[in-house]
Amino acid sequence: MTISIRLTADQESRLEMLARRTGRSKSFYVRTALHEYLADMEDAFAADAAIDAFEAGGRRSRPLSELATRSDS
């Protein structure tokens, strides 16, 4: 599949320089960046769905700062 994107001059220059320095293609770095971004976004959406399901079950989430200051003694 072919996709066209517009890069800023700075992005294009940096991508070109990285490709030249490493002997890899610009496409390699674009695919690698997209792969990492998609993995991060999938994780974020899965986390959102998990907290929504948790709270839909009548449970309440609390901030870590509240848990850290809670005394169980």
DSSP file (Angstrom, degrees, kcal/mol; ACC not computed):
  #  RESIDUE AA STRUCTURE BP1 BP2  ACC     N-H-->O    O-->H-N    N-H-->O    O-->H-N    TCO  KAPPA ALPHA  PHI   PSI    X-CA   Y-CA   Z-CA
    1    1 A M              0   0    0      0, 0.0     2,-0.5     0, 0.0     0, 0.0   0.000 360.0 360.0 360.0 136.8    0.0    0.0    0.0
    2    2 A T        -     0   0    0      2,-0.0     2,-0.4     0, 0.0     0, 0.0  -0.902 360.0-178.7-109.1 134.3    1.3    3.4   -0.9
    3    3 A I        -     0   0    0     -2,-0.5     2,-0.4     2,-0.0     0, 0.0  -0.988  15.5-146.2-130.5 140.2    0.5    6.5    1.2
    4    4 A S        +     0   0    0     -2,-0.4     2,-0.3     2,-0.0    -2,-0.0  -0.888  20.3 178.4-105.2 138.0    1.6   10.1    0.7
    5    5 A I        -     0   0    0     -2,-0.4     2,-0.5     2,-0.0    -2,-0.0  -0.952  26.2-126.1-133.5 155.9    2.4   12.4    3.6
    6    6 A R        -     0   0    0     -2,-0.3     2,-0.3     0, 0.0    -2,-0.0  -0.899  27.0-168.5-103.2 127.9    3.5   15.9    3.8
    7    7 A L        -     0   0    0     -2,-0.5     2,-0.1     1,-0.0    -2,-0.0  -0.824  24.3-113.4-110.1 151.7    6.6   16.6    5.9
    8    8 A T     >  -     0   0    0     -2,-0.3     4,-2.6     1,-0.1     5,-0.2  -0.384  36.3-106.7 -71.5 164.0    8.0   19.9    7.1
    9    9 A A  H  > S+     0   0    0      1,-0.2     4,-2.4     2,-0.2     5,-0.2   0.893 122.7  51.6 -59.2 -39.8   11.3   20.8    5.7
   10   10 A D  H  > S+     0   0    0      2,-0.2     4,-2.6     1,-0.2    -1,-0.2   0.922 110.3  47.3 -64.5 -44.8   12.9   20.0    9.0
   11   11 A Q  H  > S+     0   0    0      1,-0.2     4,-2.6     2,-0.2     5,-0.2   0.922 113.1  48.9 -62.6 -43.7   11.3   16.6    9.2
   12   12 A E  H  X S+     0   0    0     -4,-2.6     4,-2.5     2,-0.2    -2,-0.2   0.920 112.6  47.8 -62.4 -44.1   12.4   15.8    5.6
   13   13 A S  H  X S+     0   0    0     -4,-2.4     4,-2.5    -5,-0.2    -2,-0.2   0.922 113.4  46.9 -63.1 -45.6   15.9   16.9    6.3
   14   14 A R  H  X S+     0   0    0     -4,-2.6     4,-2.4     2,-0.2    -2,-0.2   0.904 113.4  48.5 -64.8 -41.4   16.3   14.9    9.5
   15   15 A L  H  X S+     0   0    0     -4,-2.6     4,-2.4    -5,-0.2    -2,-0.2   0.918 112.4  48.6 -64.7 -43.9   14.8   11.8    7.9
   16   16 A E  H  X S+     0   0    0     -4,-2.5     4,-2.4    -5,-0.2    -2,-0.2   0.915 112.5  48.2 -61.5 -44.3   17.1   12.1    4.9
   17   17 A M  H  X S+     0   0    0     -4,-2.5     4,-2.7     2,-0.2    -2,-0.2   0.906 111.6  49.4 -65.4 -42.2   20.1   12.6    7.1
   18   18 A L  H  X S+     0   0    0     -4,-2.4     4,-1.9     2,-0.2     6,-0.3   0.919 111.5  49.5 -62.2 -43.7   19.3    9.6    9.3
   19   19 A A  H  X>S+     0   0    0     -4,-2.4     4,-1.8     1,-0.2     5,-0.6   0.916 113.0  46.7 -62.5 -43.5   18.7    7.4    6.2
   20   20 A R  H  <5S+     0   0    0     -4,-2.4    -2,-0.2     1,-0.2    -1,-0.2   0.928 112.5  49.5 -64.1 -44.8   22.1    8.5    4.8
   21   21 A R  H  <5S+     0   0    0     -4,-2.7    -1,-0.2     1,-0.2    -2,-0.2   0.830 121.2  33.8 -64.3 -33.0   24.0    8.0    8.0
   22   22 A T  H  <5S-     0   0    0     -4,-1.9    -1,-0.2    -5,-0.2    -2,-0.2   0.600  99.9-124.5-102.5 -12.6   22.6    4.5    8.7
   23   23 A G  T  <5S+     0   0    0     -4,-1.8     2,-0.2     1,-0.3    -3,-0.2   0.618  71.0 124.6  77.3  10.4   22.2    3.2    5.1
   24   24 A R      < -     0   0    0     -5,-0.6    -1,-0.3    -6,-0.3    -2,-0.2  -0.614  65.2-103.0 -97.3 162.6   18.6    2.5    5.8
   25   25 A S     >  -     0   0    0     -2,-0.2     4,-1.4     1,-0.1     5,-0.1  -0.471  19.5-122.7 -83.3 157.2   15.7    3.8    3.6
   26   26 A K  H  > S+     0   0    0      1,-0.2     4,-2.2     2,-0.2     5,-0.2   0.885 115.4  58.5 -61.7 -37.8   13.5    6.6    4.6
   27   27 A S  H  > S+     0   0    0      1,-0.2     4,-2.8     2,-0.2     5,-0.2   0.869  99.6  57.8 -60.7 -37.0   10.6    4.2    4.2
   28   28 A F  H  > S+     0   0    0      1,-0.2     4,-2.5     2,-0.2    -1,-0.2   0.934 109.3  44.0 -58.0 -46.5   12.1    2.0    6.8
   29   29 A Y  H  X S+     0   0    0     -4,-1.4     4,-2.5     2,-0.2    -2,-0.2   0.861 113.0  50.6 -70.8 -35.3   12.1    4.8    9.4
   30   30 A V  H  X S+     0   0    0     -4,-2.2     4,-2.4     2,-0.2    -2,-0.2   0.927 113.2  46.2 -66.8 -43.7    8.6    5.9    8.5
   31   31 A R  H  X S+     0   0    0     -4,-2.8     4,-2.5     2,-0.2    -2,-0.2   0.908 113.4  49.6 -63.7 -41.7    7.3    2.3    8.8
   32   32 A T  H  X S+     0   0    0     -4,-2.5     4,-2.3    -5,-0.2    -2,-0.2   0.923 112.0  47.5 -63.2 -44.7    9.2    1.9   12.1
   33   33 A A  H  X S+     0   0    0     -4,-2.5     4,-2.5     1,-0.2    -2,-0.2   0.909 113.0  48.6 -63.3 -42.1    7.8    5.1   13.5
   34   34 A L  H  X S+     0   0    0     -4,-2.4     4,-2.9     2,-0.2     5,-0.2   0.909 109.5  52.8 -64.9 -41.9    4.3    4.2   12.5
   35   35 A H  H  X S+     0   0    0     -4,-2.5     4,-2.1     1,-0.2    -2,-0.2   0.932 112.4  44.6 -58.2 -47.4    4.6    0.7   14.0
   36   36 A E  H  X S+     0   0    0     -4,-2.3     4,-2.3     2,-0.2    -2,-0.2   0.914 114.0  49.6 -64.8 -43.6    5.7    2.2   17.4
   37   37 A Y  H  X S+     0   0    0     -4,-2.5     4,-2.7     1,-0.2     5,-0.2   0.928 110.8  49.3 -62.5 -46.3    3.0    4.9   17.3
   38   38 A L  H  X S+     0   0    0     -4,-2.9     4,-2.7     1,-0.2    -1,-0.2   0.903 110.2  51.1 -62.0 -40.9    0.3    2.3   16.5
   39   39 A A  H  X S+     0   0    0     -4,-2.1     4,-2.1    -5,-0.2    -1,-0.2   0.922 111.8  47.7 -61.6 -43.7    1.4    0.1   19.3
   40   40 A D  H  X S+     0   0    0     -4,-2.3     4,-2.2     2,-0.2    -2,-0.2   0.917 113.3  47.4 -62.8 -44.1    1.4    3.0   21.8
   41   41 A M  H  X S+     0   0    0     -4,-2.7     4,-2.5     2,-0.2     5,-0.2   0.892 110.3  51.9 -66.8 -39.7   -2.1    4.1   20.6
   42   42 A E  H  X S+     0   0    0     -4,-2.7     4,-2.2    -5,-0.2    -1,-0.2   0.909 110.9  48.8 -62.2 -41.4   -3.5    0.5   20.8
   43   43 A D  H  X S+     0   0    0     -4,-2.1     4,-2.3    -5,-0.2    -2,-0.2   0.910 110.9  50.4 -62.9 -42.7   -2.1    0.3   24.4
   44   44 A A  H  X S+     0   0    0     -4,-2.2     4,-2.3     1,-0.2    -2,-0.2   0.916 112.1  46.1 -63.8 -44.2   -3.7    3.6   25.3
   45   45 A F  H  X S+     0   0    0     -4,-2.5     4,-2.3     2,-0.2    -1,-0.2   0.873 111.6  52.1 -68.1 -35.9   -7.1    2.7   23.9
   46   46 A A  H  X S+     0   0    0     -4,-2.2     4,-2.2    -5,-0.2    -2,-0.2   0.903 110.0  49.3 -65.0 -39.8   -6.9   -0.7   25.7
   47   47 A A  H  X S+     0   0    0     -4,-2.3     4,-2.3     2,-0.2     5,-0.2   0.911 110.5  50.3 -65.0 -42.5   -6.2    1.0   29.0
   48   48 A D  H  X S+     0   0    0     -4,-2.3     4,-2.2     1,-0.2    -2,-0.2   0.915 111.4  48.4 -61.0 -43.2   -9.1    3.4   28.5
   49   49 A A  H  X S+     0   0    0     -4,-2.3     4,-2.4     1,-0.2    -1,-0.2   0.886 110.4  52.1 -64.8 -38.5  -11.4    0.5   27.8
   50   50 A A  H  X S+     0   0    0     -4,-2.2     4,-2.3     2,-0.2    -2,-0.2   0.914 111.3  45.2 -65.8 -42.9  -10.2   -1.4   30.8
   51   51 A I  H  X S+     0   0    0     -4,-2.3     4,-2.6     2,-0.2    -1,-0.2   0.878 112.2  52.6 -69.8 -35.9  -10.8    1.6   33.2
   52   52 A D  H  X S+     0   0    0     -4,-2.2     4,-2.2    -5,-0.2    -2,-0.2   0.925 111.7  45.8 -62.6 -43.8  -14.2    2.1   31.6
   53   53 A A  H  X S+     0   0    0     -4,-2.4     4,-1.1     2,-0.2    -2,-0.2   0.897 112.0  52.3 -65.2 -40.1  -15.1   -1.5   32.2
   54   54 A F  H ><>S+     0   0    0     -4,-2.3     5,-1.3     1,-0.2     3,-0.5   0.942 114.3  41.5 -59.4 -49.6  -13.8   -1.3   35.8
   55   55 A E  H ><5S+     0   0    0     -4,-2.6     3,-1.6     1,-0.2    -1,-0.2   0.808 107.6  60.9 -72.1 -29.9  -15.9    1.8   36.5
   56   56 A A  H 3<5S+     0   0    0     -4,-2.2    -1,-0.2     1,-0.3    -2,-0.2   0.752  95.8  64.2 -66.6 -23.2  -18.9    0.4   34.7
   57   57 A G  T <<5S-     0   0    0     -4,-1.1    -1,-0.3    -3,-0.5    -2,-0.2   0.304 126.5-101.1 -81.4   9.2  -18.8   -2.5   37.3
   58   58 A G  T < 5S+     0   0    0     -3,-1.6     2,-0.2     1,-0.3    -3,-0.2   0.507  82.7 129.9  85.6   4.3  -19.5    0.0   40.0
   59   59 A R      < -     0   0    0     -5,-1.3     2,-0.5     1,-0.0    -1,-0.3  -0.596  50.6-135.2 -91.1 156.0  -15.9    0.3   41.2
   60   60 A R        -     0   0    0     -2,-0.2     2,-0.2    -3,-0.1    -5,-0.0  -0.920   8.6-142.3-114.7 132.8  -14.2    3.6   41.7
   61   61 A S        -     0   0    0     -2,-0.5   -10,-0.0   -10,-0.1     0, 0.0  -0.620  17.0-159.7 -87.0 153.4  -10.7    4.3   40.5
   62   62 A R        -     0   0    0     -2,-0.2     2,-0.0     2,-0.0     5,-0.0  -0.966  23.9-101.6-132.4 149.3   -8.4    6.5   42.7
   63   63 A P    >>  -     0   0    0      0, 0.0     4,-1.5     0, 0.0     3,-0.9  -0.358  30.8-119.0 -67.6 150.5   -5.3    8.5   41.9
   64   64 A L  H 3> S+     0   0    0      1,-0.3     4,-2.7     2,-0.2     5,-0.2   0.853 112.9  62.7 -57.3 -36.5   -2.0    7.0   42.8
   65   65 A S  H 3> S+     0   0    0      1,-0.2     4,-1.2     2,-0.2    -1,-0.3   0.864 102.9  50.1 -60.6 -34.8   -1.3    9.9   45.1
   66   66 A E  H <> S+     0   0    0     -3,-0.9     4,-0.7     1,-0.2    -1,-0.2   0.897 112.2  46.3 -69.2 -40.2   -4.3    8.9   47.2
   67   67 A L  H >< S+     0   0    0     -4,-1.5     3,-0.5     1,-0.2    -2,-0.2   0.866 108.8  56.0 -69.0 -35.6   -3.2    5.3   47.4
   68   68 A A  H 3< S+     0   0    0     -4,-2.7    -1,-0.2     1,-0.2    -2,-0.2   0.802 111.2  43.2 -68.5 -29.1    0.4    6.3   48.3
   69   69 A T  H 3< S+     0   0    0     -4,-1.2    -1,-0.2    -5,-0.2     2,-0.2   0.529  88.1 111.4 -94.8  -6.1   -0.7    8.4   51.3
   70   70 A R    <<  -     0   0    0     -4,-0.7     2,-0.6    -3,-0.5    -3,-0.0  -0.485  60.4-143.5 -71.2 134.2   -3.2    5.9   52.6
   71   71 A S        -     0   0    0     -2,-0.2    -2,-0.1     1,-0.1    -1,-0.1  -0.880  19.1-178.2-102.4 123.3   -2.3    4.2   55.9
   72   72 A D              0   0    0     -2,-0.6    -1,-0.1     1,-0.2    -2,-0.0   0.319 360.0 360.0 -97.8   7.0   -3.1    0.6   56.3
   73   73 A S              0   0    0      0, 0.0    -1,-0.2     0, 0.0    -2,-0.0   0.484 360.0 360.0 -89.3 360.0   -1.8    0.3   59.8
